[in-house]
């Protein structure tokens, strides 16, 4: 039951019989299936959802209470003042840190001029707390409140952000770190790095106008989403390992790229001592930009992706798509070192410093030689045995075909925009395979809410993730166990692709 003063989530009755309106149309589309008129979708507030949460919750679990107040704010990015929207007046918002099995209570007080929600990215939480307006809850109106309360079942590096319109491309994001009892045994110090592309408040720009301009231009000047004028997709092409995303790496030109909310001209400085081991938790909160990350003079030992452990893999640099997270260990030398996140294909970079001793700081345009290496990507990683899925033939396979309109700025899943989508039905207990088939000339970081999947490889050791890059004209297959009932968004984490239609719903049915 919702606490007094806080609006209730979407009820079962509302879920099945909402009235007219744009978000309602999306919800009704998500509940329709012409092949099975009798299908009954599992409502976000249903008893089966509550039972799943009860199984996650441990008696006596610690409760962490936070207050989140999104509002318009003036922010200093490091010599550049911008008007934007933030959580509690800072970019990124204040980190939330708790332990596996704890209960998070987050009270949202919406001080924005628009409705809003919070999505807890990567957390396998109860469905009615997932923050998708019109699907799992009603949007929180301006000057209204909502209480999010859920168990955090898995340790790892996560984050949170709105799921309403283009709000993510402002300053509304923050880290969510779930600690494991074993954390700290193999490293001495830790740093959380949040990467972002920035346009809000610069020369009159904001993300709503940006989306309007993209729609007005259509696919002019782009690769037409991989579509020829006849509507046929291009054949698969060889992937250059040095530049796996190809030549079309984004739709938006950004004036700035940030690391922990700061420009490279006034960078964040991480401090430690020589010969200490540092754990980097790297989060890509950008809306249209993948980053290539390296630390000058050091190798990265990648240990986790999207919160889940992998067999350690050494790399000079790694490539991180929007919505992805990577954890890496570095053994620190003595001096001052550049920490660089190159905006892939955009001739710019975010920049920070790691200081362990005396010396002059390198300039913000420094490009470490480690960036010349082939970047590490998820297909080169293997999950540790403890988190591998059991070997099992999928009970259900869904093709998730990623497409676009040749002329309009419209991105689709299975030929449909979100408001017209056909749900991807699953049933409790099934092993489900999603086949992301990219028929466009751009990469798409595909994110599944409420679950962690295993990237399929021949050895059955693919990494556990919730967000995977699907390269242009390529296919990525992922498996997950349908063990978290509800209605779950699956979408491209390029914000503008998602808002232009590239979203659908994994729908539990009874």
C-alpha positions as CSV (number, residue, x, y, z in Angstrom):
1,X,0.0,0.0,0.0
2,X,1.3,3.5,-0.9
3,X,2.1,5.6,2.2
4,X,-0.2,8.5,3.0
5,X,0.6,11.5,0.8
6,X,2.2,9.5,-1.9
7,X,0.2,8.5,-5.1
8,X,-0.4,4.8,-5.6
9,X,1.2,2.9,-8.5
10,X,-0.8,1.8,-11.5
11,X,-3.4,-0.7,-10.1
12,X,-4.4,-3.9,-11.8
13,X,-7.7,-2.4,-12.8
14,X,-6.0,0.7,-14.2
15,X,-3.4,-1.5,-15.9
16,X,-6.1,-3.5,-17.8
17,X,-8.5,-0.6,-18.4
18,X,-6.8,2.8,-18.6
19,X,-8.6,5.5,-20.5
20,X,-7.4,7.6,-23.5
21,X,-4.1,9.4,-23.7
22,X,-0.6,9.0,-25.1
23,X,0.9,7.0,-22.3
24,X,-2.3,5.0,-22.0
25,X,-2.1,4.1,-25.7
26,X,1.3,2.7,-25.1
27,X,0.2,0.7,-22.1
28,X,-2.9,-0.8,-24.0
29,X,-0.6,-1.7,-26.9
30,X,1.6,-3.5,-24.5
31,X,-1.4,-5.5,-23.3
32,X,-2.8,-6.5,-26.6
33,X,-2.0,-9.6,-28.7
34,X,-4.1,-10.6,-31.7
35,X,-2.8,-14.1,-31.6
36,X,-4.0,-14.8,-28.1
37,X,-7.1,-12.7,-27.2
38,X,-7.4,-14.5,-23.8
39,X,-3.8,-13.6,-22.6
40,X,-3.7,-12.1,-19.1
41,X,-0.7,-9.9,-18.5
42,X,0.8,-9.8,-15.0
43,X,0.0,-6.4,-13.6
44,X,2.8,-4.4,-11.9
45,X,0.9,-4.3,-8.5
46,X,-0.3,-8.0,-8.6
47,X,0.1,-10.6,-5.9
48,X,2.7,-12.5,-8.0
49,X,4.9,-9.4,-8.1
50,X,4.5,-8.8,-4.3
51,X,5.4,-12.5,-3.7
52,X,8.6,-12.1,-5.8
53,X,9.6,-9.1,-3.6
54,X,8.8,-11.1,-0.4
55,X,11.2,-13.8,-1.6
56,X,14.0,-11.3,-2.1
57,X,13.5,-9.6,1.3
58,X,15.4,-10.9,4.3
59,X,14.0,-10.5,7.8
60,X,15.8,-7.7,9.6
61,X,17.3,-6.2,6.4
62,X,18.7,-2.7,6.8
63,X,16.6,0.1,5.4
64,X,18.2,3.1,3.7
65,X,16.0,6.2,3.4
66,X,16.9,8.9,0.9
67,X,15.1,12.0,-0.3
68,X,15.4,12.9,-4.0
69,X,14.3,16.4,-5.2
70,X,14.7,17.0,-8.9
71,X,14.5,20.7,-9.7
72,X,15.8,23.3,-12.1
73,X,19.3,24.4,-11.0
74,X,22.3,26.4,-12.1
75,X,25.4,24.2,-12.2
76,X,29.1,24.9,-12.6
77,X,30.6,22.3,-15.0
78,X,34.1,23.7,-14.3
79,X,34.1,27.2,-15.6
80,X,30.9,26.9,-17.6
81,X,27.6,27.8,-15.9
82,X,24.5,26.1,-17.1
83,X,20.8,26.1,-16.3
84,X,19.7,22.5,-16.1
85,X,17.7,20.0,-14.0
86,X,19.4,18.0,-11.3
87,X,18.8,15.8,-8.3
88,X,19.4,18.0,-5.2
89,X,21.4,20.7,-7.0
90,X,24.4,18.7,-8.3
91,X,25.7,16.7,-11.3
92,X,25.9,13.8,-10.9
93,X,23.4,13.5,-8.1
94,X,24.5,12.2,-4.7
95,X,25.6,8.6,-4.8
96,X,23.4,6.1,-3.1
97,X,25.4,3.3,-1.5
98,X,24.0,0.2,0.3
99,X,24.6,-3.5,0.8
100,X,23.2,-6.5,-1.1
101,X,19.9,-7.4,0.5
102,X,19.2,-4.0,1.9
103,X,15.9,-2.2,1.4
104,X,16.0,1.2,-0.4
105,X,13.3,3.8,0.4
106,X,13.6,6.8,-1.9
107,X,11.1,9.6,-1.6
108,X,10.8,11.5,-4.8
109,X,9.5,15.1,-4.5
110,X,9.1,16.4,-8.1
111,X,10.1,20.1,-8.3
112,X,10.4,20.0,-12.1
113,X,8.0,21.7,-14.6
114,X,7.3,18.3,-16.1
115,X,6.1,15.0,-14.7
116,X,8.9,12.6,-13.9
117,X,9.9,9.1,-12.6
118,X,13.0,7.3,-11.4
119,X,14.3,4.2,-13.1
120,X,16.8,2.1,-11.1
121,X,19.0,0.9,-14.0
122,X,20.1,-2.7,-13.7
123,X,18.4,-3.6,-10.5
124,X,16.2,-6.7,-10.5
125,X,13.5,-5.0,-8.4
126,X,9.8,-5.3,-8.0
127,X,7.9,-4.3,-11.1
128,X,5.8,-1.4,-9.7
129,X,9.0,0.4,-8.6
130,X,10.7,0.3,-12.0
131,X,9.8,3.9,-13.0
132,X,8.3,3.5,-16.5
133,X,5.4,5.9,-16.8
134,X,2.2,4.3,-18.2
135,X,3.7,0.8,-17.8
136,X,4.7,0.3,-14.2
137,X,3.4,3.5,-12.6
138,X,1.7,6.8,-13.2
139,X,4.1,9.6,-13.9
140,X,4.7,11.8,-10.9
141,X,3.2,15.2,-11.6
142,X,5.0,18.5,-10.8
143,X,4.8,19.3,-7.1
144,X,3.8,15.7,-6.3
145,X,5.5,12.9,-4.4
146,X,6.1,9.2,-4.9
147,X,7.8,6.6,-2.6
148,X,10.0,4.0,-4.2
149,X,10.7,1.0,-1.9
150,X,12.4,-2.2,-2.9
151,X,15.0,-4.8,-2.0
152,X,18.4,-4.6,-3.8
153,X,19.1,-8.3,-4.4
154,X,22.5,-8.1,-6.3
155,X,25.8,-6.4,-5.6
156,X,27.4,-4.3,-8.3
157,X,27.6,-0.9,-10.0
158,X,24.3,0.6,-11.0
159,X,22.7,4.0,-11.4
160,X,19.4,5.8,-11.5
161,X,17.8,8.3,-13.8
162,X,14.3,9.5,-15.0
163,X,12.4,7.5,-17.6
164,X,10.2,10.4,-18.8
165,X,10.8,12.0,-22.2
166,X,14.4,13.4,-22.7
167,X,15.0,14.2,-19.1
168,X,18.1,11.9,-18.9
169,X,20.0,14.3,-21.2
170,X,20.0,16.9,-18.5
171,X,21.7,16.5,-15.1
172,X,19.2,13.9,-13.7
173,X,21.4,10.9,-13.0
174,X,23.4,9.5,-10.1
175,X,25.4,6.3,-9.1
176,X,23.8,3.5,-7.1
177,X,26.4,1.2,-5.6
178,X,25.4,-2.1,-4.0
179,X,28.3,-3.5,-2.0
180,X,29.2,-7.1,-1.5
181,X,30.7,-8.4,1.8
182,X,33.9,-9.3,-0.1
183,X,34.4,-5.8,-1.6
184,X,37.7,-4.3,-0.7
185,X,39.6,-7.6,-0.3
186,X,41.5,-7.2,-3.6
187,X,41.9,-3.4,-3.8
188,X,42.8,-0.5,-1.6
189,X,40.9,2.5,-2.9
190,X,37.8,3.0,-5.0
191,X,36.5,5.7,-7.4
192,X,33.1,6.0,-9.2
193,X,33.3,7.6,-12.6
194,X,30.2,8.9,-14.4
195,X,30.6,9.8,-18.1
196,X,28.2,12.1,-19.9
197,X,27.7,14.1,-23.1
198,X,26.4,17.6,-22.4
199,X,24.3,20.2,-24.3
200,X,21.6,21.4,-21.9
201,X,21.7,25.1,-21.2
202,X,24.4,25.8,-23.9
203,X,23.5,28.4,-26.5
204,X,19.8,27.9,-25.9
205,X,19.9,24.2,-26.5
206,X,18.0,21.6,-24.5
207,X,17.2,17.9,-25.2
208,X,13.5,18.5,-26.0
209,X,14.5,20.9,-28.7
210,X,17.2,18.5,-29.9
211,X,14.6,15.8,-30.4
212,X,12.3,18.2,-32.2
213,X,15.1,19.1,-34.6
214,X,16.1,15.5,-35.2
215,X,12.5,14.8,-36.1
216,X,12.3,17.8,-38.4
217,X,15.5,16.8,-40.2
218,X,14.5,13.1,-40.5
219,X,17.3,10.9,-41.6
220,X,18.9,13.6,-43.8
221,X,22.6,13.5,-43.4
222,X,22.6,10.2,-41.6
223,X,23.0,6.7,-42.8
224,X,19.3,6.3,-43.1
225,X,19.3,3.9,-40.2
226,X,20.8,1.3,-42.5
227,X,17.8,1.3,-44.8
228,X,18.1,1.7,-48.5
229,X,15.4,3.6,-50.4
230,X,13.9,0.3,-51.2
231,X,13.6,-0.5,-47.5
232,X,16.1,-3.4,-47.5
233,X,18.8,-3.5,-44.9
234,X,22.5,-3.6,-45.8
235,X,24.3,-7.0,-45.7
236,X,26.5,-7.8,-42.7
237,X,30.0,-6.2,-42.9
238,X,33.3,-7.0,-41.4
239,X,33.8,-5.3,-38.0
240,X,37.0,-3.3,-37.6
241,X,38.2,-4.3,-34.1
242,X,40.0,-1.0,-33.7
243,X,36.7,0.9,-34.5
244,X,33.9,-1.6,-33.8
245,X,31.1,1.0,-33.8
246,X,31.8,2.0,-37.4
247,X,31.6,5.5,-38.8
248,X,28.1,6.4,-37.6
249,X,28.4,6.7,-33.8
250,X,25.7,9.1,-32.9
251,X,23.0,11.5,-34.0
252,X,23.8,14.6,-31.8
253,X,26.7,17.0,-31.8
254,X,27.6,17.8,-28.2
255,X,29.7,20.8,-27.1
256,X,31.0,19.2,-23.9
257,X,31.9,15.8,-22.5
258,X,32.0,15.4,-18.7
259,X,33.6,13.1,-16.1
260,X,31.8,13.3,-12.8
261,X,30.2,16.5,-13.9
262,X,33.4,18.3,-14.7
263,X,35.0,19.6,-17.9
264,X,38.6,18.5,-18.7
265,X,39.7,22.1,-18.3
266,X,38.9,21.9,-14.6
267,X,39.0,18.2,-14.0
268,X,38.1,15.9,-11.1
269,X,41.3,14.6,-9.4
270,X,41.4,11.1,-7.8
271,X,44.1,10.8,-5.2
272,X,45.8,7.6,-3.9
273,X,49.3,6.4,-3.0
274,X,51.8,4.7,-5.3
275,X,51.5,0.9,-5.5
276,X,47.9,1.0,-4.2
277,X,45.3,-0.9,-6.2
278,X,42.3,1.2,-7.3
279,X,38.9,0.0,-8.3
280,X,37.3,2.1,-11.0
281,X,33.5,1.8,-11.2
282,X,32.7,3.3,-14.6
283,X,29.1,4.3,-15.6
284,X,28.1,5.7,-19.0
285,X,25.2,8.0,-18.4
286,X,25.5,9.7,-21.8
287,X,22.5,9.9,-24.1
288,X,24.1,9.5,-27.5
289,X,27.8,8.7,-26.9
290,X,29.9,5.6,-26.4
291,X,33.3,6.2,-24.7
292,X,36.7,4.6,-25.1
293,X,38.3,4.7,-21.6
294,X,42.0,4.5,-20.7
295,X,44.4,5.5,-18.0
296,X,47.8,6.8,-19.1
297,X,50.7,4.5,-18.2
298,X,48.4,1.8,-16.8
299,X,46.6,-1.3,-17.9
300,X,43.0,-2.1,-16.9
301,X,42.1,-5.4,-15.4
302,X,38.3,-5.6,-16.1
303,X,36.5,-7.5,-13.4
304,X,32.8,-6.8,-13.7
305,X,30.4,-5.7,-16.4
306,X,26.9,-4.3,-15.5
307,X,27.5,-5.4,-11.9
308,X,28.4,-9.0,-12.5
309,X,31.9,-10.5,-12.1
310,X,33.8,-11.8,-15.1
311,X,37.1,-13.6,-15.5
312,X,39.6,-10.7,-15.2
313,X,40.7,-9.4,-18.6
314,X,43.6,-7.1,-19.2
315,X,43.2,-4.2,-21.6
316,X,44.8,-0.9,-22.5
317,X,41.3,0.6,-23.0
318,X,37.7,-0.4,-23.0
319,X,34.6,0.6,-24.9
320,X,31.5,1.4,-22.9
321,X,28.1,2.1,-24.5
322,X,25.3,4.1,-23.1
323,X,23.8,2.5,-20.0
324,X,26.7,0.0,-19.6
325,X,29.0,-0.2,-16.5
326,X,32.4,-1.7,-16.2
327,X,34.6,-2.2,-13.1
328,X,38.3,-2.4,-13.5
329,X,41.4,-2.6,-11.3
330,X,44.6,-0.6,-11.8
331,X,47.9,-1.0,-10.0
332,X,49.0,2.6,-9.5
333,X,52.4,4.0,-10.3
334,X,54.0,7.1,-8.8
335,X,53.0,10.4,-10.5
336,X,50.1,12.2,-12.1
337,X,48.2,10.3,-14.8
338,X,45.5,11.2,-17.3
339,X,42.2,9.3,-17.1
340,X,40.6,9.8,-20.5
341,X,37.2,8.9,-22.0
342,X,37.2,9.5,-25.7
343,X,33.8,10.2,-27.2
344,X,33.9,7.5,-29.8
345,X,33.8,8.9,-33.3
346,X,33.2,12.5,-32.1
347,X,36.8,13.9,-31.9
348,X,36.5,15.0,-28.3
349,X,37.0,13.5,-24.8
350,X,36.2,13.7,-21.1
351,X,39.1,14.0,-18.8
352,X,40.2,13.5,-15.2
353,X,43.4,13.0,-13.2
354,X,44.8,10.3,-11.0
355,X,47.4,11.7,-8.6
356,X,49.6,9.5,-6.5
357,X,52.7,11.8,-6.2
358,X,54.3,15.1,-7.2
359,X,54.4,16.4,-10.7
360,X,52.7,18.6,-13.3
361,X,49.2,17.6,-14.5
362,X,49.0,16.6,-18.2
363,X,46.8,18.8,-20.4
364,X,43.2,18.0,-21.0
365,X,43.8,17.1,-24.6
366,X,46.3,14.3,-23.7
367,X,45.6,11.1,-25.5
368,X,47.4,8.2,-23.8
369,X,49.0,5.6,-26.0
370,X,46.8,3.0,-24.4
371,X,43.9,4.3,-26.5
372,X,45.7,2.9,-29.6
373,X,45.0,-0.7,-28.5
374,X,42.0,-2.7,-29.7
375,X,39.3,-1.7,-27.1
376,X,37.9,-4.4,-24.9
377,X,34.3,-5.1,-25.5
378,X,31.8,-7.5,-23.8
379,X,32.1,-10.4,-26.3
380,X,35.7,-10.9,-25.1
381,X,34.6,-11.4,-21.5
382,X,33.5,-14.6,-19.7
383,X,31.3,-14.8,-16.7
384,X,32.8,-16.4,-13.6
385,X,31.3,-19.8,-12.9
386,X,29.2,-18.7,-9.9
387,X,27.1,-16.4,-12.1
388,X,26.8,-18.4,-15.2
389,X,23.3,-19.6,-16.1
390,X,22.7,-23.3,-16.1
391,X,22.8,-25.0,-19.4
392,X,19.2,-25.2,-20.7
393,X,17.5,-25.0,-24.1
394,X,15.4,-21.8,-24.3
395,X,11.7,-22.4,-23.8
396,X,10.9,-19.3,-25.9
397,X,12.8,-17.3,-28.5
398,X,11.9,-13.7,-29.5
399,X,13.4,-11.9,-32.4
400,X,13.9,-8.2,-31.5
401,X,14.5,-6.7,-34.9
402,X,16.0,-3.2,-34.7
403,X,15.0,-1.0,-37.7
404,X,14.4,2.6,-38.9
405,X,12.5,4.6,-41.4
406,X,14.5,5.7,-44.4
407,X,13.2,9.2,-44.3
408,X,11.6,10.1,-40.9
409,X,13.5,10.2,-37.6
410,X,11.8,7.0,-36.5
411,X,13.4,4.0,-34.9
412,X,11.6,0.7,-34.4
413,X,11.5,-2.8,-32.8
414,X,9.9,-5.4,-35.0
415,X,8.7,-2.7,-37.4
416,X,6.8,-0.9,-34.7
417,X,7.3,2.2,-32.7
418,X,6.6,2.0,-28.9
419,X,3.0,3.3,-29.1
420,X,2.2,0.5,-31.6
421,X,4.4,-2.3,-30.1
422,X,3.5,-6.0,-29.9
423,X,4.5,-7.4,-26.5
424,X,7.1,-10.1,-26.2
425,X,5.2,-12.6,-24.1
426,X,7.0,-14.8,-21.5
427,X,5.8,-17.0,-18.7
428,X,7.2,-17.4,-15.2
429,X,9.9,-20.0,-15.0
430,X,10.8,-20.0,-18.7
431,X,14.3,-19.7,-20.1
432,X,13.9,-16.9,-22.7
433,X,16.2,-16.0,-25.6
434,X,16.1,-12.6,-27.2
435,X,17.7,-12.3,-30.6
436,X,18.6,-8.6,-31.2
437,X,18.9,-8.4,-35.0
438,X,20.2,-5.0,-36.0
439,X,19.2,-4.0,-39.5
440,X,20.5,-0.5,-39.3
441,X,23.8,1.2,-39.9
442,X,24.2,2.4,-36.3
443,X,25.0,0.5,-33.1
444,X,22.3,0.2,-30.4
445,X,23.0,-0.4,-26.7
446,X,19.9,-2.6,-25.9
447,X,18.8,-2.6,-22.2
448,X,16.3,-5.0,-20.5
449,X,14.7,-3.8,-17.3
450,X,14.3,-6.0,-14.3
451,X,16.7,-8.8,-15.4
452,X,20.3,-9.7,-16.0
453,X,20.8,-11.8,-19.1
454,X,23.7,-13.9,-20.3
455,X,25.2,-13.0,-23.7
456,X,25.1,-16.3,-25.7
457,X,28.4,-17.8,-26.8
458,X,29.3,-21.3,-27.8
459,X,30.9,-22.1,-24.5
460,X,28.0,-21.0,-22.3
461,X,30.3,-18.6,-20.5
462,X,29.1,-15.2,-21.9
463,X,29.1,-12.3,-19.5
464,X,26.0,-11.4,-17.4
465,X,24.6,-8.0,-18.5
466,X,21.5,-5.9,-18.7
467,X,22.8,-3.6,-21.5
468,X,24.5,-4.9,-24.6
469,X,25.9,-3.2,-27.7
470,X,24.4,-4.6,-30.9
471,X,26.6,-3.5,-33.8
472,X,25.4,-2.3,-37.1
473,X,24.0,-5.2,-39.2
474,X,24.9,-7.7,-36.6
475,X,23.0,-10.0,-34.3
476,X,23.4,-10.5,-30.5
477,X,21.6,-13.3,-28.7
478,X,21.0,-13.2,-24.9
479,X,19.3,-15.6,-22.5
480,X,17.5,-14.8,-19.2
481,X,15.4,-16.7,-16.7
482,X,11.9,-15.4,-16.4
483,X,12.0,-15.1,-12.6
484,X,10.8,-11.5,-12.0
485,X,7.2,-11.1,-13.0
486,X,5.7,-8.0,-14.4
487,X,5.8,-5.7,-17.5
488,X,9.4,-4.8,-18.4
489,X,10.7,-2.3,-20.9
490,X,13.3,-3.4,-23.5
491,X,14.8,-0.5,-25.4
492,X,17.8,1.2,-27.0
493,X,19.7,3.3,-24.5
494,X,20.5,5.9,-27.1
495,X,17.9,8.3,-25.6
496,X,16.9,9.8,-28.9
497,X,16.4,6.4,-30.5
498,X,14.3,5.2,-27.6
499,X,12.2,8.4,-27.7
500,X,11.8,8.0,-31.5
501,X,10.2,4.6,-31.0
502,X,12.9,1.9,-30.3
503,X,11.2,0.5,-27.2
504,X,9.0,-2.6,-26.6
505,X,7.8,-4.6,-23.6
506,X,8.8,-8.1,-22.2
507,X,5.4,-9.0,-20.9
508,X,4.8,-11.8,-18.3
509,X,1.5,-13.4,-19.0
510,X,-0.6,-16.0,-17.1
